[in-house]
Amino acid sequence: MTRPSLQPISRSPLYEQVAERLREFIDAQQLKPGDRLMPERELAERLGVSRTSVRQALTALRVSGLVDVRHGEGVFLVRSPRDLIPSLASEIVGSEVDHPMIWEVREAIEVQAARLAARRRTAADLDAMRSALDLMETAIAGGEDGIVEDRRFHRAIVEAAHNPLLQQLTEQLTDVIDRTSEASLTLAGRPPISLESHRAIFGAIERRDEAAAAEAMRQHVMISGQRVVEAAAERQA
């Protein structure tokens, strides 16, 4: 019987990457609640990482409600990764756009999307991003805020990640992501700054520089969030 495949992690063994691989593996193998994952030692060997990284990843998955770690028995799937999305999304969507939690979630999702896009993007993906940037530049030059074009760019990056689960999660959060983008781009002077940030992100993705793409996206989302939170505080003062 052929064992299910797990792709080795070629870079530094960070537990976030291990957790991502395990979620992908669970989804790809269509494991069901109650199914037991392979032992920790075997997971470490198959992924090419330390048992410590695997243990940390499993702890993260346990906290998120995906698995149950039973000492002496093993690790068991509690629910499908897809089942986590609606409950998480419903908690986030009801929050205000200046709530730091929303921007933290955006950072987590979009930084990973940019990293994966740099790894997996196709020529068609680059064309979609480039088109969105061109349209955003034209809109801003015409005195508009470029909100629609901004959304096209960010969604093109998520599609370029070629991760169906990530795309599904982003779709669940479309409303809140759109509201946060609008809150940022309607601030005075933000559209041109956002466009330049987008160009930096695109350049890194085009070069297939995963670290640079992730960092450029992190800075973009973090600074956008800070400006929205600061503007809200000023209005309340």
N, C-alpha and C positions, 0 to 999 in steps of 0.2 A: 504494500500500500504506500503510495507516494505521500510524503509528509507535506502539509501546507507550506507554501513558500513565504519567507520573510526577507525583505531586502535589507542587507547590512547597512549600517550607518557609517559612512566613510569619513565624516568629520568628527570633531570633538564630541564625546558621548554626553551630551546634555540631556537631562531627564525629560525636558519638554519635547525634544525630538523623538525620544523613545516612546513617550505617551502618544504622540501623533502616529508613529508607526503601528503601535498596538491598536489604536482606534481604527486605522485603515485595515489592519489585518482582521479584526473582529467583523468589520463591515463586509470586507471582501469574501470572507469564509462563511458569511451568513450565520454566524453563531447565534444561538438563542439563549434567552435567560435560563440559567441553571447549568449551562455548559461550562466545563472546566477548561481553563487555559493551560498550556503546557507549563511545566515547572519553571521556577525562577531561574535555575541554573541553565536550563535549555534555552530559555528566552535570551539570556545574556550571551550564550554561545552563538545562537542563530543571528542575533543582531550585531554581534561583534563589539559589545560594550561590557562594562563592569556590572557585577550583580548589584552594586550600590545604586547605579543609574537606573537599573530595572526596578529596584525596590522603591526608589523615589518616584518613578513614573507610576507604579502601581498604587502608591499612596495617593498621588494626584487623581488617578482615575477612581479610587475608592471615595475620596472626598466629593468628587463630582457625581457620585451615585451610580457609576457605570459598573463597577466590580465590587465583589465582597472578598476580602482576604481572610481566609479561615486558617488559623495556625494549625499545622499538622495535617491539614486536608488539601489545601491549595487555594487557587484563585478562581472564583466563579463569576460568570457574567450575570449581572443583576438586570440590566436592560440594554436594549440596542442603543448605539450612539444616536440614531435618528430620533429615538423617543425622548432624548434630553432636550431637543431643540424647542418644542412649543412651550414647555414650562419655563425655560430660561428666557425665551423671547418675551413672554407675557410679563415677566417681572421688569424687564428693561424698558419695554415700549412705553409703559405708563409713567416713566420718569421725565423730569423736566430736562430741556436741552442743556442747561447749565449745571446739571448734576455731574460731578466728577466720575461717577460710576459709568455713565454712558461713554465718556471719552476713553476711559480705561478699557472698556469692552471693544470700542472701535480700534484702539491701538493694538490690542491683542489679535483681533481678526485681520486687520489690514496690514499689519507688519508681516504676519505670516503669509498673507496673500502675495505681498510684494516679493518676499523671499522665494516662494514657490514659482511665481511668475518668472523671475529671473532664471530659474532652473528649467522651466518647462515651456516657456513661451514659443509660439510659432511665428512665422512671418505674418500670417493673418492676424494674430493677436497684436503684433506691433503696429500693423496698419490701423487696427481699431483704436488703439491708444493714440497714435499719431493724429488720426482724424479728429478725435475728441479734443486734443490739444489745439489743433488748428482752429476748430470751431470756437473753442473757449477764447482764444486770442482775438478772433474776429468780434465776438460778442463784447468782450471787455473794451476793445478799441472803439466800439460803437456806443459806449456808455452803459452797457448792461453789466450785470453782476456775474454772468456765466454759470449760474446754478445748474441749469439743465446739462450743460457741457461738462461740468465738474462731476456730475453723477455718471455720465457716460464714461468718463475716464476711470473712475474708481471701479465701476462695474466691469470694465474691460480688463482691469488687473485681476479681479476675482476670477473671471472666466479664463484668463491666461494661466491661473494656478492649476487648472485642470484637476480640481478636487471636488467631486460632486457634493460631498458632505459640507464642505466650506461654502459652496455656492448655495446650498439649501439653507444654511444658517444665515447667510447674508440676506437671502430673500425674506426670511422670517423677520429680519430686523430692518427691512427696507424703509419703513415709515420713520423710525427713529433716526436712522442714518441720514435720510433726506432732510429731516428737520434740523439736525445738527449742522449739516452742510449749509443749509439756508441761513441758520443763525450766524455762522462764521462769515459767509460771503456777503452778507448785507451790512457788515461792519465797515465803516469808512476806511478805504485804502487796502482792504484785504484781497479783493480779486486779483490784482497784479502780483501780489506776494504769493498767493496760492498758485497762480499759474507758473511762477518760477520754481516753486517747490515741486509741482507736477513734472516740470521738465527735468529736474534732478532725478526724480524717481524713474522717469521714463529712460533717461540715459543709462542709469544703472541696470535696469531690466534689459535694455537693448544689449549692453555689454555682458550680460549674464553674470553680473557681480552681485551675488546673493546678499552678502554682508552690507554692501553699499545701498542696495535697494531697500533692505529692511531698515537701515538706519535713516535713510532719507524719508521713508514713510513714517517712521517713529517720530522724527522731528516735526514733520508736517502735521500729523494728528495731534501731537502733544502741544505744539504752539497754537494751533487753531483752537483747541480746547481751552487753553489758558486765556486766550483773548475773549472767548465767549463767557467764561466764568468771571473774568475781570469786568467785562461790560455789564453783566448782570448785577455784580456787586456795586458798581457805580450808580446804576439806576435805582438801587434800593437805598443808597446812602442819602 
